[in-house]
Amino acid sequence: MIAIGCDHGGYKLKKEIERYLDEKQIEYKDFGCDSEERTDYPIYAKKVAEEVSSKRCELGILLCRNGAGMTIVANKFKGVRAANFTSEEEAKLATSDDKINVAVFGGDYIKTDLAIRMIRIWIATEFKGGRYQERLEMIEDIEKQNMK
């Protein structure tokens, strides 16, 4: 299950991504927003990050104008590893090396076809484990120390 959310700047791209997810019969929950009317991105980043942090959803997708703010908010939640993707190679490495569970896209910079290719790669790429798992465990230790 994928949690998906956006602010007004990512609304159009979110609708295109949802169309793709529907076509591929990939389950998702939409946490808003529902129009291009101005709204505040932390509201939707929080909703999606809570779903991933609680493991109610395995993955999350966030969309805003540039992706930076959404990434910052999502990474405030224990167990969430969010990254702002801008290329197919980033989507692959972020997943294989860092087990990114929230993909963030900037609607002003990422065209629909690239976003869909990155999502396809992100979902299909397997985590390498090994030394990368050791690094994730280091991150978890940091979370335990700093996220009480």
DSSP file with accessible surface (Angstrom, degrees, kcal/mol):
  #  RESIDUE AA STRUCTURE BP1 BP2  ACC     N-H-->O    O-->H-N    N-H-->O    O-->H-N    TCO  KAPPA ALPHA  PHI   PSI    X-CA   Y-CA   Z-CA
    1    1 A M              0   0   69      0, 0.0    58,-1.8     0, 0.0    57,-1.3   0.000 360.0 360.0 360.0 134.5    0.0    0.0    0.0
    2    2 A I  E     -ab  28  59A   6     25,-1.5    27,-2.5    56,-0.2     2,-0.4  -0.940 360.0-147.8-112.2 130.1    1.3    3.4   -0.9
    3    3 A A  E     -ab  29  60A   0     56,-2.8    58,-2.6    -2,-0.5     2,-0.4  -0.819  21.5-169.5 -90.3 134.2    0.3    6.6    0.9
    4    4 A I  E     +ab  30  61A   0     25,-2.7    27,-3.3    -2,-0.4     2,-0.3  -0.984  12.8 159.2-130.8 138.9    0.2    9.6   -1.5
    5    5 A G  E     + b   0  62A   0     56,-2.2    58,-1.6    -2,-0.4     2,-0.3  -0.990   6.8 172.6-153.9 157.8   -0.2   13.3   -0.7
    6    6 A C  E     - b   0  63A   0     26,-2.4    58,-0.2    -2,-0.3     2,-0.2  -0.965  24.6-128.2-153.9 165.9    0.5   16.7   -2.2
    7    7 A D    >>  -     0   0   10     56,-1.6     3,-1.3    -2,-0.3     4,-0.6  -0.469  56.4 -78.6-103.2-171.6    0.0   20.4   -1.8
    8    8 A H  G >4 S+     0   0   36      1,-0.3     3,-0.7     2,-0.2     4,-0.4   0.841 129.6  58.9 -59.7 -32.9   -1.4   22.6   -4.5
    9    9 A G  G 34 S+     0   0   11      1,-0.2    -1,-0.3    30,-0.1    55,-0.2   0.723 112.9  37.6 -71.6 -20.3    2.0   22.7   -6.3
   10   10 A G  G <> S+     0   0    0     -3,-1.3     4,-2.6    53,-0.5    -1,-0.2   0.383  87.3 101.6-108.7   4.0    2.0   18.9   -6.8
   11   11 A Y  H <X S+     0   0   51     -3,-0.7     4,-2.3    -4,-0.6     5,-0.2   0.915  81.0  47.2 -58.9 -49.4   -1.7   18.4   -7.4
   12   12 A K  H  > S+     0   0  138     -4,-0.4     4,-1.7     1,-0.2    -1,-0.2   0.928 115.0  46.5 -60.5 -44.5   -1.6   18.0  -11.2
   13   13 A L  H  > S+     0   0   11      1,-0.2     4,-2.5     2,-0.2    -1,-0.2   0.899 109.0  56.0 -66.2 -37.7    1.3   15.5  -11.0
   14   14 A K  H  X S+     0   0    0     -4,-2.6     4,-2.9     1,-0.2     5,-0.2   0.931 105.4  51.4 -59.1 -44.5   -0.4   13.6   -8.2
   15   15 A K  H  X S+     0   0   73     -4,-2.3     4,-1.9     1,-0.2    -1,-0.2   0.896 110.8  48.3 -62.0 -38.3   -3.5   13.1  -10.4
   16   16 A E  H  X S+     0   0   70     -4,-1.7     4,-2.0     2,-0.2    -1,-0.2   0.904 112.1  48.9 -67.4 -40.8   -1.3   11.7  -13.2
   17   17 A I  H  X S+     0   0    0     -4,-2.5     4,-2.9     2,-0.2    -2,-0.2   0.917 109.5  52.1 -65.9 -41.2    0.6    9.4  -10.8
   18   18 A E  H  X S+     0   0    7     -4,-2.9     4,-2.8     1,-0.2    -1,-0.2   0.896 106.5  54.0 -62.5 -37.1   -2.7    8.1   -9.4
   19   19 A R  H  X S+     0   0  121     -4,-1.9     4,-2.4    -5,-0.2    -1,-0.2   0.930 110.5  46.9 -60.9 -44.2   -3.9    7.4  -13.0
   20   20 A Y  H  X S+     0   0   19     -4,-2.0     4,-2.2     2,-0.2    -2,-0.2   0.935 111.8  49.7 -61.8 -48.0   -0.7    5.3  -13.5
   21   21 A L  H  <>S+     0   0    0     -4,-2.9     5,-2.9     1,-0.2     4,-0.3   0.901 111.1  50.3 -60.5 -39.8   -1.2    3.5  -10.1
   22   22 A D  H ><5S+     0   0   95     -4,-2.8     3,-1.2     3,-0.2    -1,-0.2   0.933 109.4  50.7 -62.2 -45.5   -4.8    2.7  -11.1
   23   23 A E  H 3<5S+     0   0  137     -4,-2.4    -2,-0.2     1,-0.3    -1,-0.2   0.870 115.1  42.7 -60.1 -38.5   -3.8    1.4  -14.5
   24   24 A K  T 3<5S-     0   0  121     -4,-2.2    -1,-0.3    -5,-0.2    -2,-0.2   0.396 110.8-123.1 -89.2   2.2   -1.2   -0.9  -12.8
   25   25 A Q  T < 5 +     0   0  177     -3,-1.2     2,-0.6    -4,-0.3    -3,-0.2   0.871  54.6 158.4  54.9  42.4   -3.6   -1.9  -10.1
   26   26 A I      < -     0   0   46     -5,-2.9    -1,-0.2    -6,-0.2     2,-0.2  -0.862  41.1-123.7 -95.1 123.6   -1.2   -0.7   -7.4
   27   27 A E        +     0   0  141     -2,-0.6   -25,-1.5    -3,-0.1     2,-0.3  -0.446  40.4 161.5 -72.2 140.1   -3.1    0.1   -4.2
   28   28 A Y  E     -a    2   0A  55    -27,-0.2     2,-0.4    -2,-0.2   -25,-0.2  -0.973  33.1-137.1-151.3 160.2   -2.8    3.5   -2.7
   29   29 A K  E     -a    3   0A  86    -27,-2.5   -25,-2.7    -2,-0.3     2,-0.6  -0.995  21.2-140.4-119.5 130.5   -4.5    5.8   -0.2
   30   30 A D  E     -a    4   0A  57     -2,-0.4   -25,-0.2   -27,-0.2     3,-0.1  -0.811  18.5-179.1 -94.8 120.5   -4.8    9.5   -1.2
   31   31 A F        -     0   0   48    -27,-3.3   -26,-0.1    -2,-0.6    -1,-0.1   0.123  45.1-149.9-105.5  20.0   -4.3   11.9    1.7
   32   32 A G        -     0   0    5      1,-0.3   -26,-2.4   -28,-0.2    -1,-0.4  -0.276  65.4-169.2  89.3 179.7   -4.9   15.1   -0.3
   33   33 A C        -     0   0    7    -28,-0.3    -1,-0.3    -3,-0.1   -26,-0.1   0.689  33.2-164.1 -76.9 176.9   -4.9   17.8   -1.2
   34   34 A D        +     0   0  118     -2,-0.2     2,-0.3    -3,-0.1   -27,-0.1   0.124  61.1  18.8-119.6  18.7   -7.8   17.8   -3.7
   35   35 A S  S    S-     0   0   46      2,-0.2   -24,-0.1     1,-0.0    -2,-0.1  -0.969  79.3 -98.0-167.2 178.6   -7.3   20.9   -5.8
   36   36 A E  S    S+     0   0  110     -2,-0.3     2,-0.2   -25,-0.1     3,-0.1   0.314  77.6 125.0 -92.4   9.4   -4.8   23.5   -6.9
   37   37 A E  S    S-     0   0  152      1,-0.1    -2,-0.2   -30,-0.0   -29,-0.2  -0.476  77.5 -89.6 -70.0 137.0   -6.1   25.9   -4.3
   38   38 A R        +     0   0  167     -2,-0.2     2,-0.3   -30,-0.1    -1,-0.1  -0.111  62.2 154.0 -52.4 134.2   -3.3   27.2   -2.1
   39   39 A T        -     0   0   24     -3,-0.1     2,-0.6    -6,-0.0   -31,-0.1  -0.906  45.6 -90.0-150.6 178.6   -2.6   25.0    1.0
   40   40 A D    >>  -     0   0   75     -2,-0.3     3,-1.4     1,-0.1     4,-0.6  -0.868  22.7-147.4-107.3 121.7    0.3   24.2    3.3
   41   41 A Y  H >> S+     0   0   89     -2,-0.6     4,-2.4     1,-0.3     3,-0.5   0.778  90.6  69.1 -59.1 -32.1    2.6   21.2    2.5
   42   42 A P  H 3> S+     0   0   55      0, 0.0     4,-2.3     0, 0.0    -1,-0.3   0.861  92.6  61.9 -59.6 -28.4    3.3   20.2    6.1
   43   43 A I  H <> S+     0   0   74     -3,-1.4     4,-1.5     1,-0.2    -2,-0.2   0.935 112.2  34.7 -58.7 -46.7   -0.3   19.0    6.5
   44   44 A Y  H <X S+     0   0   31     -4,-0.6     4,-2.3    -3,-0.5     5,-0.2   0.855 114.6  55.2 -83.6 -34.5    0.0   16.4    3.8
   45   45 A A  H  X S+     0   0    0     -4,-2.4     4,-2.7     1,-0.2     5,-0.2   0.913 109.0  50.6 -62.5 -40.7    3.6   15.4    4.4
   46   46 A K  H  X S+     0   0  104     -4,-2.3     4,-2.6    -5,-0.3     5,-0.2   0.931 109.0  50.4 -62.6 -46.1    2.7   14.7    8.0
   47   47 A K  H  X S+     0   0   85     -4,-1.5     4,-1.6    -5,-0.2    -2,-0.2   0.930 115.1  42.2 -59.4 -47.1   -0.3   12.5    7.0
   48   48 A V  H  X S+     0   0    0     -4,-2.3     4,-2.0     2,-0.2     5,-0.2   0.935 114.2  50.9 -68.1 -44.2    1.8   10.4    4.6
   49   49 A A  H  X S+     0   0    0     -4,-2.7     4,-3.3    -5,-0.2     5,-0.2   0.891 107.6  53.9 -62.6 -37.7    4.8   10.2    6.9
   50   50 A E  H  X S+     0   0   66     -4,-2.6     4,-2.3    -5,-0.2     6,-0.3   0.901 107.7  51.1 -62.2 -39.9    2.5    9.0    9.8
   51   51 A E  H  <>S+     0   0   21     -4,-1.6     6,-1.9    -5,-0.2     5,-1.4   0.903 115.8  40.4 -64.2 -41.4    1.2    6.2    7.6
   52   52 A V  H ><5S+     0   0    6     -4,-2.0     3,-1.1     3,-0.2    -2,-0.2   0.925 114.4  52.0 -74.1 -43.9    4.7    5.0    6.6
   53   53 A S  H 3<5S+     0   0   38     -4,-3.3    -2,-0.2     1,-0.3    -3,-0.2   0.898 113.2  44.8 -59.3 -40.3    6.1    5.5   10.1
   54   54 A S  T 3<5S-     0   0   52     -4,-2.3    -1,-0.3    -5,-0.2    -2,-0.2   0.513 111.0-124.1 -81.0  -7.7    3.2    3.4   11.6
   55   55 A K  T < 5S+     0   0  170     -3,-1.1    -3,-0.2     2,-0.3    -4,-0.1   0.625  77.2 125.3  69.5  16.3    3.6    0.8    8.9
   56   56 A R  S   <S+     0   0  140     -5,-1.4     2,-0.4    -6,-0.3    -4,-0.2   0.794  83.5  31.2 -68.9 -28.1   -0.1    1.2    7.9
   57   57 A C  S    S-     0   0    2     -6,-1.9    -2,-0.3    -9,-0.1    -1,-0.2  -0.991  73.6-149.6-126.9 140.7    1.4    1.9    4.4
   58   58 A E  S    S+     0   0  145    -57,-1.3     2,-0.3    -2,-0.4   -56,-0.2   0.861  80.9  17.3 -74.5 -37.1    4.7    0.4    3.2
   59   59 A L  E     -b    2   0A  28    -58,-1.8   -56,-2.8    -4,-0.0     2,-0.3  -0.877  64.9-152.8-133.9 163.8    5.6    3.3    0.9
   60   60 A G  E     -bc   3 102A   0     41,-2.1    43,-2.6    -2,-0.3     2,-0.4  -0.981   2.9-159.8-138.9 151.3    4.7    7.0    0.5
   61   61 A I  E     -bc   4 103A   0    -58,-2.6   -56,-2.2    -2,-0.3     2,-0.4  -1.000  12.9-174.0-128.8 129.1    4.8    9.5   -2.4
   62   62 A L  E     -bc   5 104A   0     41,-2.5    43,-2.4    -2,-0.4     2,-0.4  -0.966   0.4-171.8-124.3 143.3    4.8   13.2   -1.7
   63   63 A L  E     +bc   6 105A   0    -58,-1.6   -56,-1.6    -2,-0.4   -53,-0.5  -0.999  19.1 137.7-138.5 132.7    4.5   16.0   -4.3
   64   64 A C  E     - c   0 106A   4     41,-1.7    43,-3.9    -2,-0.4    44,-0.3  -0.752  67.1 -70.5-147.8-162.7    4.9   19.8   -4.0
   65   65 A R  S    S-     0   0  116     41,-0.3    43,-2.1    -2,-0.2    44,-0.4   0.956 123.0  -2.2 -66.7 -50.5    6.6   22.5   -6.1
   66   66 A N  S    S-     0   0   81     40,-0.2    40,-0.4    41,-0.1    -1,-0.1   0.543  87.3-125.6-121.8 -10.5   10.2   21.6   -5.5
   67   67 A G  S  > S+     0   0    0     38,-0.3     4,-1.9     1,-0.0     5,-0.2   0.199  80.2 105.8  90.7 -17.0   10.1   18.6   -3.0
   68   68 A A  H  > S+     0   0   47      1,-0.2     4,-2.3     2,-0.2     5,-0.2   0.951  79.9  43.7 -65.5 -52.3   12.4   20.2   -0.4
   69   69 A G  H  > S+     0   0    9      1,-0.2     4,-2.4     2,-0.2     5,-0.2   0.911 113.4  51.1 -61.8 -43.3    9.8   21.0    2.3
   70   70 A M  H  > S+     0   0    0      1,-0.2     4,-2.6     2,-0.2    -1,-0.2   0.910 110.0  51.1 -60.2 -41.3    8.0   17.7    1.9
   71   71 A T  H  X S+     0   0   22     -4,-1.9     4,-2.1     1,-0.2    -1,-0.2   0.920 109.3  50.6 -62.9 -43.7   11.3   15.8    2.3
   72   72 A I  H  < S+     0   0  100     -4,-2.3     4,-0.3     1,-0.2    -2,-0.2   0.946 113.2  44.6 -60.5 -49.4   12.1   17.8    5.5
   73   73 A V  H >< S+     0   0   26     -4,-2.4     3,-1.9     1,-0.2    -2,-0.2   0.945 112.1  51.3 -62.6 -48.6    8.8   17.1    7.1
   74   74 A A  H >< S+     0   0    0     -4,-2.6     3,-1.7     1,-0.3    -1,-0.2   0.889 103.9  58.3 -59.1 -38.3    8.7   13.4    6.2
   75   75 A N  T 3< S+     0   0   63     -4,-2.1    -1,-0.3     1,-0.3    -2,-0.2   0.513  88.6  75.4 -75.2   1.1   12.2   12.8    7.6
   76   76 A K  T <  S+     0   0  144     -3,-1.9     2,-0.4    -4,-0.3    -1,-0.3   0.503  82.6  86.7 -82.9  -4.7   11.0   14.1   11.0
   77   77 A F  S X  S-     0   0   44     -3,-1.7     3,-2.1    -4,-0.2    66,-0.0  -0.837  89.0-107.1-105.8 134.6    9.2   10.7   11.5
   78   78 A K  T 3  S+     0   0   99     -2,-0.4     3,-0.1     1,-0.3    -2,-0.1  -0.269 103.3  12.9 -57.5 131.6   10.8    7.6   13.0
   79   79 A G  T 3  S+     0   0   19      1,-0.3     2,-0.5    -4,-0.1    -1,-0.3   0.364  95.9 123.4  83.8  -5.5   11.4    5.0   10.4
   80   80 A V    <   -     0   0    4     -3,-2.1     2,-0.5    -6,-0.2    -1,-0.3  -0.776  36.8-176.2 -93.1 131.2   10.8    7.3    7.4
   81   81 A R        +     0   0   39     -2,-0.5    20,-1.7    18,-0.1    21,-1.6  -0.903  15.0 179.7-125.2  96.0   13.5    7.7    4.9
   82   82 A A  E     +d  102   0A   9     -2,-0.5     2,-0.3   -11,-0.2    21,-0.2  -0.801   6.0 179.2-103.2 142.8   12.4   10.3    2.4
   83   83 A A  E     -d  103   0A  23     19,-2.0    21,-2.5    -2,-0.4     2,-0.8  -0.997  30.1-125.6-142.7 144.6   14.3   11.5   -0.6
   84   84 A N  E     -d  104   0A  52     -2,-0.3     2,-0.3    19,-0.2    21,-0.2  -0.799  32.5-151.4 -89.5 109.2   13.6   14.0   -3.4
   85   85 A F        +     0   0    2     19,-2.2    21,-0.4    -2,-0.8     3,-0.1  -0.685  31.3 160.0 -86.9 137.0   14.1   12.1   -6.7
   86   86 A T        +     0   0   76     -2,-0.3     2,-0.3     1,-0.2    -1,-0.1   0.405  65.6  31.4-129.2  -6.7   15.1   13.9   -9.8
   87   87 A S  S  > S-     0   0   42      1,-0.1     4,-2.0    23,-0.0    -1,-0.2  -0.982  75.2-115.4-148.7 161.2   16.5   11.1  -12.0
   88   88 A E  H  > S+     0   0   75     -2,-0.3     4,-2.2     1,-0.2     5,-0.2   0.885 116.5  54.7 -63.8 -39.0   16.0    7.4  -12.6
   89   89 A E  H  > S+     0   0  110      1,-0.2     4,-2.8     2,-0.2     5,-0.3   0.903 106.9  50.9 -63.4 -40.6   19.5    6.7  -11.3
   90   90 A E  H  > S+     0   0   82      1,-0.2     4,-2.8     2,-0.2     5,-0.3   0.917 108.9  51.5 -61.6 -42.8   18.7    8.5   -8.0
   91   91 A A  H  X S+     0   0    0     -4,-2.0     4,-1.2     2,-0.2    -2,-0.2   0.912 113.2  45.4 -61.2 -41.1   15.5    6.4   -7.7
   92   92 A K  H  X S+     0   0  103     -4,-2.2     4,-3.0     2,-0.2     5,-0.2   0.957 117.7  40.7 -67.9 -51.3   17.4    3.2   -8.2
   93   93 A L  H  X>S+     0   0   66     -4,-2.8     4,-2.6     1,-0.2     5,-0.7   0.874 110.3  57.6 -69.2 -36.1   20.3    4.0   -5.8
   94   94 A A  H  X5S+     0   0   12     -4,-2.8     6,-1.5    -5,-0.3     4,-0.8   0.866 116.0  37.7 -62.0 -33.2   18.2    5.5   -3.2
   95   95 A T  H  X5S+     0   0   13     -4,-1.2     4,-1.3    -5,-0.3    -2,-0.2   0.924 119.2  44.4 -83.3 -48.4   16.2    2.3   -3.0
   96   96 A S  H  <5S+     0   0    7     -4,-3.0    32,-2.7    31,-0.2    33,-0.4   0.875 129.2  25.7 -66.9 -35.4   19.1   -0.2   -3.4
   97   97 A D  H  <5S+     0   0   31     -4,-2.6    -3,-0.2    -5,-0.2    -1,-0.2   0.793 136.6  23.2 -98.6 -33.8   21.4    1.5   -1.0
   98   98 A D  H  <<S-     0   0   74     -4,-0.8    -3,-0.2    -5,-0.7    -2,-0.1   0.412  87.5-130.1-119.6  -1.1   19.2    3.5    1.4
   99   99 A K     <  -     0   0   93     -4,-1.3    -4,-0.2    -6,-0.2   -18,-0.1   0.904  31.1-159.9  50.5  47.9   15.8    1.7    1.3
  100  100 A I        -     0   0   18     -6,-1.5    -1,-0.2     1,-0.1   -18,-0.2  -0.381  16.7-176.9 -59.1 129.4   14.0    4.9    0.7
  101  101 A N        +     0   0   19    -20,-1.7   -41,-2.1     1,-0.2     2,-0.4   0.457  67.4  53.1-112.7  -2.2   10.3    4.4    1.7
  102  102 A V  E     -cd  60  82A   0    -21,-1.6   -19,-2.0   -43,-0.2     2,-0.4  -0.958  68.5-160.5-133.5 116.5    9.0    7.9    0.8
  103  103 A A  E     -cd  61  83A   0    -43,-2.6   -41,-2.5    -2,-0.4     2,-0.4  -0.816   8.9-161.4 -94.7 133.1    9.6    9.3   -2.7
  104  104 A V  E     -cd  62  84A   0    -21,-2.5   -19,-2.2    -2,-0.4     2,-0.4  -0.944   6.3-171.3-120.0 138.2    9.3   13.0   -3.1
  105  105 A F  E     -c   63   0A   0    -43,-2.4   -41,-1.7    -2,-0.4     2,-0.8  -0.986  21.5-135.4-131.4 139.3    8.8   14.9   -6.4
  106  106 A G  E >>  -c   64   0A   2    -21,-0.4     4,-2.1    -2,-0.4     3,-1.8  -0.837  12.7-156.4 -92.8 111.9    8.8   18.5   -7.3
  107  107 A G  T 34 S+     0   0   25    -43,-3.9   -42,-0.2    -2,-0.8   -41,-0.1   0.728  91.0  57.9 -62.1 -23.4    5.9   19.2   -9.6
  108  108 A D  T 34 S+     0   0   86    -43,-2.1    -1,-0.3   -44,-0.3   -42,-0.1   0.658 119.4  28.2 -78.8 -14.6    7.6   22.3  -11.1
  109  109 A Y  T <4 S+     0   0  169     -3,-1.8     2,-0.6   -44,-0.4    -2,-0.2   0.583 106.2  72.5-122.5 -18.0   10.6   20.3  -12.2
  110  110 A I     <  -     0   0   13     -4,-2.1    -1,-0.1     4,-0.0     2,-0.1  -0.919  66.7-145.0-112.0 122.3    9.5   16.7  -12.9
  111  111 A K     >  -     0   0  156     -2,-0.6     4,-2.5     1,-0.1     3,-0.2  -0.457  28.4-109.3 -78.9 156.3    7.5   15.8  -15.9
  112  112 A T  H  > S+     0   0   48      1,-0.2     4,-2.6     2,-0.2     5,-0.2   0.891 115.3  52.7 -54.9 -47.3    4.9   13.1  -15.6
  113  113 A D  H  > S+     0   0   97      1,-0.2     4,-2.2     2,-0.2    -1,-0.2   0.910 112.0  45.9 -62.1 -38.6    6.7   10.5  -17.7
  114  114 A L  H  > S+     0   0   34     -3,-0.2     4,-2.8     2,-0.2    -1,-0.2   0.929 111.3  52.4 -68.7 -42.8    9.9   10.9  -15.7
  115  115 A A  H  X S+     0   0    0     -4,-2.5     4,-2.6     1,-0.2    -2,-0.2   0.931 110.9  47.8 -58.5 -43.2    8.0   10.7  -12.4
  116  116 A I  H  X S+     0   0   29     -4,-2.6     4,-2.7     2,-0.2    -1,-0.2   0.915 111.1  50.1 -67.6 -40.8    6.3    7.5  -13.5
  117  117 A R  H  X S+     0   0   75     -4,-2.2     4,-2.4    -5,-0.2    -1,-0.2   0.926 111.9  48.8 -61.9 -42.2    9.6    5.9  -14.7
  118  118 A M  H  X S+     0   0    0     -4,-2.8     4,-3.0     2,-0.2    -2,-0.2   0.910 111.4  49.3 -65.3 -40.3   11.2    6.8  -11.3
  119  119 A I  H  X S+     0   0    0     -4,-2.6     4,-2.7    -5,-0.2     5,-0.3   0.932 110.1  51.1 -63.5 -44.1    8.2    5.3   -9.4
  120  120 A R  H  X S+     0   0  118     -4,-2.7     4,-2.1     1,-0.2    -2,-0.2   0.936 114.8  43.1 -58.4 -45.7    8.5    2.1  -11.5
  121  121 A I  H  X S+     0   0   41     -4,-2.4     4,-2.2     2,-0.2    -2,-0.2   0.929 112.5  53.0 -65.6 -46.5   12.2    1.8  -10.7
  122  122 A W  H  < S+     0   0    6     -4,-3.0    -2,-0.2     1,-0.2    -1,-0.2   0.919 113.6  42.8 -56.8 -45.0   11.7    2.8   -7.0
  123  123 A I  H  < S+     0   0   68     -4,-2.7    -1,-0.2     1,-0.2    -2,-0.2   0.888 118.1  45.1 -70.3 -37.8    9.1    0.0   -6.5
  124  124 A A  H  < S+     0   0   76     -4,-2.1     2,-0.2    -5,-0.3    -2,-0.2   0.721  90.3  97.2 -81.9 -22.2   11.0   -2.6   -8.5
  125  125 A T     <  -     0   0   31     -4,-2.2     2,-0.3    -5,-0.1   -32,-0.0  -0.492  66.4-139.7 -76.4 135.5   14.5   -2.1   -7.1
  126  126 A E        -     0   0  166     -2,-0.2     2,-0.2     1,-0.0   -27,-0.1  -0.700  19.9-110.5 -94.2 145.9   15.6   -4.4   -4.3
  127  127 A F        -     0   0   46     -2,-0.3   -31,-0.2     1,-0.1   -30,-0.2  -0.536  21.8-140.9 -71.2 135.8   17.5   -3.3   -1.3
  128  128 A K        -     0   0  115    -32,-2.7    -1,-0.1    -2,-0.2   -31,-0.1   0.779  27.1-168.3 -72.2 -30.4   21.1   -4.6   -1.3
  129  129 A G    >   +     0   0   17    -33,-0.4     3,-1.9     1,-0.1    -1,-0.2  -0.420  48.4  83.9  72.3-151.1   21.4   -5.4    2.4
  130  130 A G  T >> S+     0   0   56      1,-0.3     4,-1.8     2,-0.2     3,-0.6  -0.300 112.4   1.9  58.1-129.0   24.9   -6.2    3.7
  131  131 A R  H 3> S+     0   0  140      1,-0.3     4,-1.6     2,-0.2    -1,-0.3   0.801 134.3  58.6 -62.3 -25.5   26.9   -3.1    4.5
  132  132 A Y  H <> S+     0   0   24     -3,-1.9     4,-2.0     2,-0.2    -1,-0.3   0.869 102.9  52.2 -71.7 -34.3   23.8   -1.0    3.5
  133  133 A Q  H <> S+     0   0   56     -3,-0.6     4,-2.3     2,-0.2    -2,-0.2   0.901 105.8  55.1 -64.9 -40.2   21.8   -2.8    6.2
  134  134 A E  H  X S+     0   0  123     -4,-1.8     4,-1.7     1,-0.2    -2,-0.2   0.897 107.5  50.0 -59.5 -38.4   24.5   -1.9    8.7
  135  135 A R  H  X S+     0   0  118     -4,-1.6     4,-2.2     2,-0.2    -1,-0.2   0.894 107.8  52.6 -67.8 -39.5   24.1    1.7    7.7
  136  136 A L  H  X S+     0   0    5     -4,-2.0     4,-2.6     1,-0.2    -1,-0.2   0.898 107.3  52.9 -62.6 -37.8   20.3    1.6    8.1
  137  137 A E  H  X S+     0   0   91     -4,-2.3     4,-2.1     2,-0.2    -1,-0.2   0.881 106.6  52.7 -65.1 -35.0   20.9    0.2   11.6
  138  138 A M  H  X S+     0   0  121     -4,-1.7     4,-2.1     2,-0.2    -1,-0.2   0.914 109.0  49.8 -63.9 -41.7   23.2    3.2   12.3
  139  139 A I  H  X S+     0   0   66     -4,-2.2     4,-2.7     1,-0.2    -2,-0.2   0.922 108.7  52.4 -62.3 -43.7   20.3    5.5   11.2
  140  140 A E  H  X S+     0   0   76     -4,-2.6     4,-2.4     1,-0.2    -1,-0.2   0.894 107.8  51.7 -60.8 -38.6   17.9    3.6   13.5
  141  141 A D  H  X S+     0   0   83     -4,-2.1     4,-1.8     2,-0.2    -1,-0.2   0.910 109.1  50.0 -63.3 -41.7   20.3    4.1   16.4
  142  142 A I  H  X S+     0   0   93     -4,-2.1     4,-2.0     1,-0.2     5,-0.2   0.918 109.9  51.4 -62.5 -42.1   20.5    7.8   15.6
  143  143 A E  H  X S+     0   0   21     -4,-2.7     4,-3.2     1,-0.2    -2,-0.2   0.927 107.7  52.3 -59.8 -44.9   16.6    7.9   15.6
  144  144 A K  H  < S+     0   0  123     -4,-2.4    -1,-0.2     1,-0.2    -2,-0.2   0.874 113.1  45.0 -59.6 -37.5   16.5    6.2   18.9
  145  145 A Q  H  < S+     0   0  124     -4,-1.8    -1,-0.2    -5,-0.2    -2,-0.2   0.831 127.2  26.6 -75.4 -32.0   18.8    8.8   20.4
  146  146 A N  H  < S+     0   0  118     -4,-2.0     2,-0.6     1,-0.2    -2,-0.2   0.566 110.8  62.8-113.6 -12.1   17.1   11.8   18.9
  147  147 A M     <        0   0   55     -4,-3.2    -1,-0.2    -5,-0.2    -4,-0.0  -0.772 360.0 360.0-118.9  85.6   13.5   10.9   18.3
  148  148 A K              0   0  209     -2,-0.6    -3,-0.1    -3,-0.1    -4,-0.0  -0.551 360.0 360.0 -95.5 360.0   11.9   10.3   21.7
